[in-house]
Amino acid sequence: GHEDTLFGIALKKAGNSLLHIDNPVVHLGLESNGRFTEKTFTGVQTLAKLYATGKVSRNDVRLLRFYFNLKSKGLGLLLDVAGDFLSASAKRNLLSENPKLTSLDIYKLVVLHNELKRMV
């Protein structure tokens, strides 16, 4: 989780420019949806720790930017109230035969919210 993020930040700090390329991913079924979901959870936990320790800023990672944008609009309360339901629903979808990418985004957002709350 997020070693590539830290590497990219170090490159930028050293004055290097980064070029992001369109590199589509093909799912070959080598890993189960359950294992992928576990790795996603761990990755978001790591991201929350990196943010909490100042190793990444809210502007370094799209998920952090989106999360803090939602919070600035007062939608953190929605995650407090409906987060467990949203997370469970998203996880169910991720473990289904036809998972949706929006479920992955919702799952990561709720996990990040819960992890950051827990750290404060």
N, C-alpha and C positions, 0 to 999 in steps of 0.2 A: 503494500500500500503506500503509494505516493512517493516512492524513491525517484520516479521520473519527474515529478513536480519539483522536488528539492533540487534535482540536477538542473532542470530548466531555470530555476531561480538563481542558482549559482552561476550558470552561464550568462544570464542577463546581468548579474552584478559584476561579472568580470568584463563586461562590455561587448559580449558576443550577441549577435542578432539571431533570432530563431525564425525558421521557416516551417510553418505547419502545413503538412500536405494532406490531401484527401486520401485516406488509406482505409478502404472498406474492410470490414471484418466478415469472414465467412464462418458460420457455425458448423463444425463437423461432428458435433455430438460427442466429443471426447470427454466432456464433463457434464454431470447432471445439473439440472436447474437448481436443485437443492444445494449442491456444492458451490455453484456460481453465486447463489444468494448469500451463502455463508461468507464467501470471499468479499462480496460487496459490503456486507455488514462490517467486516473487519477493516476494509479499506476506508469506510466512512468514519469508523472509530479512530483510525490513525489520523485522518484528516482533521478531526476535531481536536485531537491532542496536539497536532502540529500548529493549529491555529491558537489554541490555548497557551502554548509555550512561545508564541511569537515567531515560529519558524516559517509560517506562511501568513500572508495577510488576506483580508477578505477580497482583495482585488486580484490575487494570484490564481484563484480557482473559480471556475464558473459556478459550481454548486454553492460556494460561499457567497459569491456576489448575488446570486438569485435569492438565497436564504436571507441575507441581510436587507435586500431590497424588500422582500415580503414583510420582514419585521418592521422596517421603517414605515410601512403602510398600515401597521397595526394588525397584521395577520398572524403574528406569533400566537395570539390567543386562540385562533382557529386550530393551530397545531397542538396547543395545550388541551383543548376541548375534544377535538376529533382525531388527534394523532394516533391513538391506539386503534381506532376503527380503520382509519386510512391505511395504517401500516399493515394490519392484518389482512385487509382486503387486497392491498397491493401484493403482499407476499403470497396469498392464495393464487392470485393471477400469475405471478412469476413461476409458481410451481405447477401451473396447469400445462396442458398440451399446446396452448396457443398464447403464450405470454405477450403482453404489450409493453413497448418501451416506456409509455407514460407511467405504467405501474412501477417500473424500475426507478424513474425519476421521483415519484411520490415516495417510494420506499426509502430512497437515499435522503430525501429532504426530511422525513420524519425521524430517521435514525440520527441525522446530524443535529436536529433540534433537540432530541432527547439527550444526546451525548453532551452537547454544549450546556444544556440546563443542569445536567448532573455535575459538570465540572465547576460550576459557579458556586 
